[in-house]
Amino acid sequence: MIDYKTGIDVIDWESLLQLYFETDGVVGLGRAENLERIKEAFLNSYKIVTAWDGDRIIGAGRLISDGVCYGWIHDMAVRPDCQKTGVGRGIMEELLDGSESLLIGLTSAFGAEDFYHKLGFKKHKTAMAKYPGESIYLED
Ligand SMILES: CC(C)(COP(=O)(O)OP(=O)(O)OC[C@H]1O[C@@H](n2cnc3c(N)ncnc32)[C@H](O)[C@@H]1OP(=O)(O)O)[C@@H](O)C(=O)NCCC(=O)NCCS
């Protein structure tokens, strides 16, 4: 039985770090084990959803938003041993619940595009991004 919890207060930070270490999430901060920066980023988020198997966080995602017009999904991740069992979908549904009127954007990791397609997302014709450094996701 998987529990989906919303909010920052419920988070077990070591368990969250383990998730992002395993999935190489939060722009490399997980692999770098930089919990301080991850905490700072999560504290500044609009909504955070974590998925739990007992006392272990097995998945998470967050929404950055103004709550009125726009939102952006980031850091969707499910532990490798729990993937493809519906946990990612469960997190996304909780994250988007109550934000139906918002324009929601996201960028997919390579290979995860069909996950977002199945949740109703479509490719944007003119989306652009700027990274602090080089990225394999950007065209020349
Ligand atoms: C991408 C990710 C979050 C998906 O979570 P998940 O729990 O495995 O996904 P779900 O089991 O809820 O899948 C929902 C549907 O999407 C499909 N799906 C999931 N991941 C997929 C993938 N990588 N490619 C194609 N389809 C995928 C599932 O088969 C399922 O389809 P169905 O409804 O027809 O049965 C997870 O695989 C993950 O953490 N990957 C590594 C980190 C990553 O790439 N994160 C995304 C950052 S943008």
The ligand as an SDF file (V2000), in Angstrom:
LIG
                    3D

 48 50  0  0  0  0  0  0  0  0999 V2000
    9.7880    8.7600  -15.1690 C   0  0  0  0  0  0  0  0  0  0  0  0
    9.2980    8.1790  -13.8460 C   0  0  0  0  0  0  0  0  0  0  0  0
    9.0800    9.3160  -12.8460 C   0  0  0  0  0  0  0  0  0  0  0  0
    7.9640    7.4520  -14.0890 C   0  0  0  0  0  0  0  0  0  0  0  0
    7.4830    6.9290  -12.8830 O   0  0  0  0  0  0  0  0  0  0  0  0
    6.8680    5.4530  -12.8100 P   0  0  0  0  0  0  0  0  0  0  0  0
    6.3610    5.2360  -11.4330 O   0  0  0  0  0  0  0  0  0  0  0  0
    7.8570    4.4850  -13.3440 O   0  0  0  0  0  0  0  0  0  0  0  0
    5.6420    5.5700  -13.8350 O   0  0  0  0  0  0  0  0  0  0  0  0
    4.2090    4.8530  -13.7550 P   0  0  0  0  0  0  0  0  0  0  0  0
    4.4040    3.4320  -13.3530 O   0  0  0  0  0  0  0  0  0  0  0  0
    3.2850    5.6650  -12.9190 O   0  0  0  0  0  0  0  0  0  0  0  0
    3.8000    4.9060  -15.2730 O   0  0  0  0  0  0  0  0  0  0  0  0
    2.5970    5.4840  -15.7940 C   0  0  0  0  0  0  0  0  0  0  0  0
    2.5070    5.0960  -17.2440 C   0  0  0  0  0  0  0  0  0  0  0  0
    3.6370    5.6210  -17.9540 O   0  0  0  0  0  0  0  0  0  0  0  0
    4.4190    4.5420  -18.5030 C   0  0  0  0  0  0  0  0  0  0  0  0
    5.8230    4.8710  -18.3480 N   0  0  0  0  0  0  0  0  0  0  0  0
    6.4870    5.1280  -17.1970 C   0  0  0  0  0  0  0  0  0  0  0  0
    7.7730    5.4210  -17.4340 N   0  0  0  0  0  0  0  0  0  0  0  0
    7.9220    5.3280  -18.7760 C   0  0  0  0  0  0  0  0  0  0  0  0
    9.0240    5.5120  -19.6510 C   0  0  0  0  0  0  0  0  0  0  0  0
   10.2260    5.8600  -19.1840 N   0  0  0  0  0  0  0  0  0  0  0  0
    8.8210    5.3480  -20.9970 N   0  0  0  0  0  0  0  0  0  0  0  0
    7.5980    5.0160  -21.4670 C   0  0  0  0  0  0  0  0  0  0  0  0
    6.4930    4.8240  -20.6770 N   0  0  0  0  0  0  0  0  0  0  0  0
    6.6720    4.9840  -19.3580 C   0  0  0  0  0  0  0  0  0  0  0  0
    4.0330    3.3080  -17.7190 C   0  0  0  0  0  0  0  0  0  0  0  0
    4.2630    2.1370  -18.4450 O   0  0  0  0  0  0  0  0  0  0  0  0
    2.5710    3.5760  -17.4530 C   0  0  0  0  0  0  0  0  0  0  0  0
    1.8100    3.2800  -18.6130 O   0  0  0  0  0  0  0  0  0  0  0  0
    0.3150    2.6660  -18.5140 P   0  0  0  0  0  0  0  0  0  0  0  0
   -0.5140    3.6910  -17.7760 O   0  0  0  0  0  0  0  0  0  0  0  0
   -0.0640    2.4840  -19.9310 O   0  0  0  0  0  0  0  0  0  0  0  0
    0.4530    1.3920  -17.7180 O   0  0  0  0  0  0  0  0  0  0  0  0
   10.3000    7.1250  -13.2650 C   0  0  0  0  0  0  0  0  0  0  0  0
   10.4750    6.0980  -14.2060 O   0  0  0  0  0  0  0  0  0  0  0  0
   11.6630    7.6840  -12.8970 C   0  0  0  0  0  0  0  0  0  0  0  0
   11.8560    8.1250  -11.7840 O   0  0  0  0  0  0  0  0  0  0  0  0
   12.6460    7.6280  -13.8360 N   0  0  0  0  0  0  0  0  0  0  0  0
   14.0180    8.0480  -13.5230 C   0  0  0  0  0  0  0  0  0  0  0  0
   14.1280    9.5390  -13.2470 C   0  0  0  0  0  0  0  0  0  0  0  0
   13.4850   10.3420  -14.3660 C   0  0  0  0  0  0  0  0  0  0  0  0
   13.7730   10.1550  -15.5380 O   0  0  0  0  0  0  0  0  0  0  0  0
   12.5830   11.2610  -13.9470 N   0  0  0  0  0  0  0  0  0  0  0  0
   11.9000   12.1310  -14.8720 C   0  0  0  0  0  0  0  0  0  0  0  0
   12.5210   13.4670  -14.8080 C   0  0  0  0  0  0  0  0  0  0  0  0
   11.7710   14.5320  -16.0330 S   0  0  0  0  0  0  0  0  0  0  0  0
  1  2  1  0
  2  3  1  0
  2  4  1  0
  2 36  1  0
  4  5  1  0
  5  6  1  0
  6  7  2  0
  6  8  1  0
  6  9  1  0
  9 10  1  0
 10 11  2  0
 10 12  1  0
 10 13  1  0
 13 14  1  0
 14 15  1  0
 15 16  1  0
 15 30  1  0
 16 17  1  0
 17 18  1  0
 17 28  1  0
 18 19  1  0
 18 27  1  0
 19 20  2  0
 20 21  1  0
 21 22  1  0
 21 27  2  0
 22 23  1  0
 22 24  2  0
 24 25  1  0
 25 26  2  0
 26 27  1  0
 28 29  1  0
 28 30  1  0
 30 31  1  0
 31 32  1  0
 32 33  2  0
 32 34  1  0
 32 35  1  0
 36 37  1  0
 36 38  1  0
 38 39  2  0
 38 40  1  0
 40 41  1  0
 41 42  1  0
 42 43  1  0
 43 44  2  0
 43 45  1  0
 45 46  1  0
 46 47  1  0
 47 48  1  0
M  END
$$$$
